[in-house]
Amino acid sequence: MSFRASLQQMLRQEDLNFLLTNRLPRRTLTQFIGWFSKIEQPLVRDASIAAWKFFSALDLSEAKKTEFKSMHDCFTRELKVGARPISAEPETLTSPSDGIVGACGAIEGTRVFQAKGFPYTLEDLLGDEASLETWRDGQFVTLRLTSSMYHRFHALHDCRVEQVTYFSGDTWNVNPIALKRVEKLFCKNERAFLKTRLTGSDRCAGQTIAVVPVAAILVASLRLHFLDVLLHLKYRGPRVTTCDAPYTKGQEMGWFQHGSTIIVLAPKGFELCPGVVDGAPMRMGLPLMRWVG
């Protein structure tokens, strides 16, 4: 077995992984990486990206740029035009991002699952003031973005973003190991709740979809194109921002500064598309849910 394979096998050990990614000073380490990743010194940039490639399946062949100013610039990279075709199926929500389906299925009343045996409620995730009846007995999908993936996210249908609610929080790792050990993890982490209303001529127009980007260790920054602020650990602005931002299906909405998780909540009347199952890889633009009324 090669040195690289041996090292990767060691890092996959659950106890060690959980210790290294969750028992360290998470907020301090996250803020440090946020600063370090933006260093544009060529040696630091090249060494950082080389280390990243060594420990992950980083593939830059689809990137629009071939050279990057910093590791951060590489992380938030755009893709070549056409790299992610958008499904034109009517009355269908498409995946807002690349990712791995971490969990999906029916919302049991207002109860959702982060992993088998680890439930949380919409109240915990979205806050008591949200109109939770909208998603009662609906459908959910959790998409986990790994470090090497494309980290921008897009509109899953023609829609208008009506409100953004920001929750300051922790930066627990959101990998499967942590999700099996930390109860209500998504509800503890920093996150934003985007309330979107579907538009267009489809029968599902008027339905309200929740898109919830969740931060994690090394990941606590979120940029939304329609807000002139960066949401991060030091953000002290208003918790709730009312807005009216129109988007077309597949249009870029923003990006994670360092990646994480996106939770999609749809009301009763939607069903999961074929192939959307736990563990399935997803690409932005693929069918995610469809309206069946």
Order of alpha helices (4+ residues) and beta strands (2+ residues): alpha-alpha-alpha-alpha-alpha-beta-beta-beta-beta-alpha-beta-beta-beta-alpha-alpha-beta-beta-beta-beta-beta-beta-beta-beta-beta-beta
